Amino acid sequence: MSPERVEILATSVLEQVDDFYIEEPDLFELTVDGLRQVAENHPPTQVKVETGAVIVLVGDAEVHRIDRGVQLDPRLLGQQTALALTRLRDTFPEEGAPDLTELSDSFAHGIADSLSLGGKYWPHRQRVAIREKLPLGPGTVNASFKPSVDGWQVSSILSIGLLESELISRGDTVLAVDGVPVQDADSAEFLARLLGPVDSPVTLTMLTEDETTAVPVTLRRELSGSNTVGAHHQGKTLRILVASLGRATVKDLHAILNENLGDDTKDYLGIIIDLRSNPVGLLPTSIEFADSFMAEGKILSTSGRHPDSHQHFSAARDQKANGLRLVILTDEQTASGAEIVAAALQGSRRAVVVGSTTFGSGTIRNVVPLPNAAAISLTWAEAIVPSDYRLDKRGVMPTVCSGGDATTGEILTALRSERGIIDWATRTRDIDPKDAEAVEAFRALCPPRGDGADISLEVATAILEEPGLYEQILALDERSAQTAAH
């Protein structure tokens, strides 16, 4: 990479953050954060901040100084960053010296990682590594991973097949892929090793969360983002299990509804939509999924600094389930798009939500391409649900709480006596995401199960199977909303 390309990249990263990031950035402080990452990755570089300036040093020798006076101009900061990185490269001994690509990638990583509401930088080399692997096939392991001391830890299961196979679980750690250790692999190398032809085998050497012995587990690769929805019949109830909200989710959902319901719903008491441990979701998919069960009403609003971040989504009046009763299951791992679905269907009183308070991932990210064929992901909007509260940090509180330590019998007894729901005013209270104490107090009103017991499905099934109980809960919720309004 040439010094001119470094300047273009640094300027572009700063401009995109300045334009899209949800909070007003201090561009000078961002530049300092980027340079600090360069210093951390490439010792003996140091970064020293003085009043009005940041100084880049190698050892005790000053390499470059950037004055804070240029902080409001991304172009000038980009120029100064390119000078700093170029001079830094020239200061290193020729043998083992980092090139400008490495230095500029470190700088961009430092900026993205410093954003308090989330940012991620994908360097060109990472995207190339994955693209070079794609000719072998678009199959992968449909799970998300995070780096750990021993390798790559499973953070979420994203497909129904993988979820129901129980071959791997959240918290397990991948030590090797097809016999190749991945402890020191970066994310590009690790993800590339998972790729291959759809339905081809891939063997992961796994260390389970509660054991010390590594075991090989052979999986079949799936098309990325596929197999996210499954259906189970439980008497006269249809349970729809949703592992994630990907590009094919709504199409698969409609196929399940058409196959099982068609135009005749008289054989069903209702549908249970299981969104527990559903961690991710594309915004358009989440909107379409909620719309599939709504004849009218608001689904979501988004708001940020960028003019295009102000968006409003409403139902398109073409619901697929013919008004059949809905119960949604949530837990503390229900996040992102799944929370949008739960909040929309709950707020429109199209569904009763049962479970514990959700994760609280209520911001929207935007992926912006960069001139060096890299990309940066920025939080650019917050999600505001139909009941006019912000999702971020506080999450969705269920209508019926099955968290804590209450038993199925205790919950149902309270519901039958016209108690047992969380009232509308409590559930829809807006909480400042930055007020950690208020967030914690709110979430404590319906916490996860303390004993690990899974009673949510029992409660949901009973609500649908007991005549009049579902309608009674919605009526109670309506009355509590009217009371709060007056």
N, C-alpha and C positions, 0 to 999 in steps of 0.2 A: 504494500500500500504506500502511495506517495504522500508527502506532506499535504499536498492539495486535497487528496481524498480524506485524510484525517480531519482537515478543517471542515470539509463538507459534512462528514459524519457527525463530528462534535456539534456543529451548528444545528444540524437537523434534529439530533436528540434533544437539545435544549429548546428548540422551537416547538417540537411536538409536545414536550412537557408543558411549556408555556401556554400552548393552545388548548390541549385536551385534558390535562390533569385536573381533577375535581377541586383541588385546593390551589389558591394562588401561590406559585412557587417563588422562592428566593433563588434566582438563577446563579448568583455568585456562590451561595452555600451549596447548591447542587454541583457546581464545578469543583468546589473543595472536596465534596464527597466522592466525585469521580476520581480525582487525583489521589485521594487517600487509598482508594482501592488499587490504583496503579502501584502505589508505594507498598501496599501489603503484598501484592502479587510479585513484585520485582525489587526485593531488597538488593543493595542498601539504600534504595530511594527513600526519602523522607519528605513529609509535607509539614510545613510550619505556617501557622496562621498568626499574623500580626494585625494590629488595628489598620484596617483599610487595605490589606493585601494578603495574598497567599504565596508562599515561597516553596518551590520545588528544589530539593537538594539531593545530592548523592554524597553520602557521608556528611561532611561539614561544608562541602563546596556548593555554593548556590548555582543552580542550573537556569532557573527562570523565575520571574516574579510577575504575578498578575494583580493589577490594581482593582480594588472593589468598584472603582468608578465606572467600569464597563458592565456592571451587573445587569443593567436593564436592556442590554443589546445582545441577543444570542449570537449574532454574527461576529461581534468583536470578541466575545468570550470564546467562540469557536476558533477564531484566528489565534488567540493567545494560547488556547489549549494545544493547538497543532504545533505552535512554536515550542511549548514546554515539552511535549512528547518527542518531537524531533531532536531537540537538544539533549533530552534524557537518553534517547537511543544512542546518540553520538558520543555520550560520555562513558557508556559501558565499554569494557574491553570487547574487542571484536569477537572473540571466541565466547559463545554462549550468550551473546547479547540478544535481548528481545527485539523482534521486529516491530514495525509500526502497527501492524495488524493486531498483534498481541496487546500492545499498549493501548490502542484505541478501544479494543474490546473490553479490556479491564476498566477503562474510563466509563464506557457506556453501562457496563454491569454495575459499577459503583453508583451511578445516578439512579438506575432503575431500582436497585436494592435499597436505596436510602429513602424511597417514597413511603411514607407512613401508611398510606392506604393502598399500597400494593403496586408493584411494577415488575416487569420481567423483560430481560433483553435476550434475544436469540441471535447469536452471532452467525455470520454467513457460513462459517465452517461447520457449525452444528446442522444447519439446514441442508448443506451439501452432503454431510455424512448420512443423513436420513434418506435424502433423495437418491444417493448412489446405491443404497440398499434396496430401494423400492422395486427395481427390475426383478429382484428375486421374488417379489410378491407383496401384496398389501396386507397380508395377515399379521396379527400381533396378539399379544396377551392383553385382553381388555380389562386392564386394571391401572390404577395410578400409583406411583411410587415416589418416595422421598429418600434422599441420601441418609445413611446411618453409618455408624462406626465400622460395622462389619460388611456392609454392602448397600443394597437398596431395599427399603422397607415398604411393604404393601400398605398404602394408606386408604385405598378404596377398591371395591370390586365393581366393575362397570357393565358386566353382562350377566344375563340370567343364567346362561349355561355354566359360567364359571362360578357364579354365586351358589347355585344349587348343587354343583359337583362337590363342594366343600373340600376341594383339594388344596386350596390356599385360603388364607383368612387375613383380615386386617391385622397388622402387627407382625406378621411373618416377615422374614428378611431373606432376600435373594442373595446368595453368596456367589453363585456362578450360573452362567447360561451356556448350555451344551458343553459343560466342562471347562469353560473359560472363566476364571475369576473376575468379578466385577467390582471388587472392593474399591479399587482405585480408578474405575472408569468414570468419566464425566457423563452428564445426562445424554449427550449426543451419542456417545459410544454405547451406553447401556441400552437406550431405546432402539438403536440400530440393530443390536444383537437380538432383540425380540422380534424383529421383522422377518417375514418369510412368506411362502405361498399359503394361502388360506387352506386350512385343514391339515397343514403339515405339522409334525410333532416338534415340540421344543421342550427340552428338559431343564428345569430349574432346580438347582441345589438349594434347598430351603432350610432355614433355621426357624422353627416355630417360636412364637413369642414366649411360651412357657417351658421350653426345653433347651437342652444344650447340645443335642445331637443333630447334625445336618443330614437331611434325607433328600434323595432325588425325587422330583415330581414331574411327570411327563404330561404336558397339556397339548391341546390342539389349537393352533392359531385360528383366530376369527378375523373377519373383516373389521377394521377399526370402526367403533361406534355401532356395531350391529348387535342383534340379539339382546335388546335392552328391555323388552317387555314380555311377560309371560302370563298365562291365565290358569287358574285352578278352580274347579267346581267344589263347593262346600255346601252340599244340600241344595237349597234354592238360592244360594248366594254365589256370585261370581267374584272371585278375588283376582284383581289385576296387580301383579307385582312389577314395579318399575325400578330397574337398577340404576339408570341414568337417563338423561334427556338429550339424546344425540340426534343426528340428522334424520335417521330412519325411524325414530321412536313413534311419531304421530302416525306415519303410514302403517306401522305394525300394530299400533293401538286400534286403528280403524278396521284393520283386517280381523283382529280378535273380536271386536264388537259386532262386526257383520257376521262372522262365523257363529258366534254364540247367541246373539240376540236377533239379528235380522230386523224385521219390523214388528216382531211379536215378543213382548217382554212379560207376558202374563205368567210364565213359569218361574220368574225370578222375583225374589223379595227385594233385592238390591245389589249394588256393586260395592265392594271394598277395594279402594285404591291404596296399595301399600307403598308408601314413599319412605319407609324407614331405611336409614343408611344410604339414601340416594344423595350423592355428594356434589354432582355437577349438572349443569344444564345450559344449553344454548338459549339465548333470550327468545329468538323466534319460535323455537320448539316449545318452550315453556308457555308462550302466549297461545300457540295453536293447541297445545294439550288442554289447557284450561278451557279454551273456546269450544273444544269438542263436547263439553258437558254443560255449556251455558247457552241459553236462548237470548239473553240480554244482560247488560250490565258492564261495569268497568272491570278490567282485568289488571291493569298496571299503569302507573305513570313513572317517568324517570326525569331526573333533574340534575344538572351540573352547571359548570361555567360556560362550556361551549354551547352556542345556540342550537346546534343539532342534537344536543343531549336532552332537550325538552320534548318528550314524546308521550303520547297517550294511546292506550290500547283498550279496545272494547270488544265485546262478543259480536260475532257476525251472524247470529241468529240461525245457526245450522247445526245444533247439537245432535250428537249421534246416539245418545242413550235413551231417547224418548222420555225424558223426565224421570227415569228410574232413580230410586233413592240411592244416595251416595254417602259412604263413610270413608274418610281419609285417615290413614295411620301415619303418625309422625314420631320421630324420636330426636335425640340431641344430635344425631348425625345427618338428619334431613337438612339439606343446604341448597343454596343457590336457586336454580330453576325450580326445584321441587318445592321450595318455600313460596315462590311466586304462585305456583299452582294451588297449594294449600290455602294461601291467603285469599286468592281470588274466589275460589269456590266456597270458602267459609264466609267471606265478606258479603257475597251475594246470597247467602243462605241456601246455596245449592247443595251444600254438603255439611255433615257434622264431622268435625275433626277430633280424633281420639288419639291420645298418646302423651308425650312430654314436649316441652318447649323446644323448638327447632334450633339449629346451629347459629343462625344470625349472620348469614352471608348475603348482605343486601346491597352490594355495589355492583355496578356494571363495568366491565372492562372493554376496551377497544384496542384492537391490534393494528398498529400503524407500520407500514413498510418503510424502510430506510434506504438511503441511496446506495449503500454497499451490499444490497440484497439481504441485509439483516432485517430484524423487526423488533419493535418494542411494544409491550402491552401495558396500557395505562388505565387506571381506574378513572372513569370520566363522568359517571353519573351514579346517583343513589336511587334505589327502588322505593317507591311510595305506593302502598297497596290501596285497594278501594276504600278501606276503613280509615284512610288518611293517617297512617303511621309509617315511619321508616323501618325497614326490615333490619338494617345493619346492626349487628351486635345483639339486639334484643330478640330477634327471631319471631316465629309465629307461635302464639300460645293456643293450645287446643281448646275446643269447646268443652270437652270432657277429658279431665286429666286422669290418666292411668299411670302416671309417674309416682314418685314418692314411695309410700309403703302401703297404700290402700289395697284391699283385695277386690277381686271381681265382684263378689257378693256385696261388699260395702258400697261400691260404686253404683251397682244396679239398684240397690235399695234406696239410695239417695235420689237417683233419677226417677224412680217410680213415685216418690213422694214429692216430686216437683222441686227437688234440690239437686245438687251435684254437678251443675254446669258452672263454668267460670263466667261471671257476668260480663256483658258487652263492654262496659266502661273500663273494667280492669284489663280485659283482654286487648283492647284497642288503644290503650294509653300510649301516646308517643313518648319515646325515651331518647334523650340525646346520646348518640353513640359514643361520645367522648366522656360521658359521665359514668365511669366504671362502677361506682357505688350504686347508682340508680339501675344500671343494667343488671348487676348481680342480684339486687333485691327483687327486680321484676322476674328474672329467670327462676329465682328460688320459689316462686309461687307454684310452679309446676316443674319440678326437677326430674332428672332421670330416675329410674328405679334404683333404689338402694340395694335391693336383694338380687338384682339381675333377672327377676321373674318376667316372663313375657305374657302379660295378660291383655295387651291391647287388642289382639285379634279376638279373644274371648268376649271382651266388652263390645267390640264392634259387631260381632255376629249376633250377640244377644239383642242389641239395639235394633237390628234389622228383623230379627225373627219374632220379637215380641210385638203384637199388634198395638199400634198407636204410640209406642214409645218414641220412635223416630220423630213423628209429627209433634209430639209433646215437647221434645227437646228444642226443635226449631221454634215452636210457639213461645217457650220460655225465653229463648234467645231474642226473639222479636220484642217481647215485653221489656226485657232488660235494656234493649237499645232505645225503646221509646221513653223509658224512665230516665235514662241518661240524657236524652235529648231535651227533656223538660226540667 
